[in-house]
Amino acid sequence: ESADAIDSERVKEAIIHAHEETNDSLPAKLSTMGGCTANIILRLGTTLYMSNVGDSYSYLVTYSTVKNEFHNYKKVNNDLQHHLQGSLMIHHVNTRHKPHLPDESSRILSLGGRVHIPEPPKSAMGSRVIIKNGLKRDSNDDRVGLTMSRSIGDLEFTKIGVIPTPDINVIDLKELFEGLDEKSKVFVVVASDGLFDHRNMEF
């Protein structure tokens, strides 16, 4: 079966199953040691699958060139470093799974979890899932909790709605390539919250 003939729904089901099976197969003794986010970028033929669990970022970018693109340059360590003169466009940014988002908080609250949302001027992106945990000295401390509503491996939070199920974007690259010239570039950026909590996507 060719890559372009593969049923997208079957691919999505396989990706979801892989995440959930990985989470379910982890030893219980690891449940208090912390989990992780997960991002998958999979290209099959002209279809791109962008999957994410947690609060890391992935997004698709097109770089379009202009005439005389490399006419400016500077010397860095005796090498020529080109200044790109084209334009960038960001496509298909994933949703970061944060507890304050309506669908996420609804699921967590329905299972007896608690969601802490910081008051302004602090950002709601700092929201947390709070759980009573014997390892934590003060279970009522809103500074202690999980800063994402989906993850792999945070097993103690699974029972209150923190799930390993990914969101998956399916992108038709043929449509994306239409209108781009042969010198244009298409690429994907993937990075954790450790970067994007301090940088915006356009940096």
Disulfide bonds with the S-S distance in Angstrom:
none
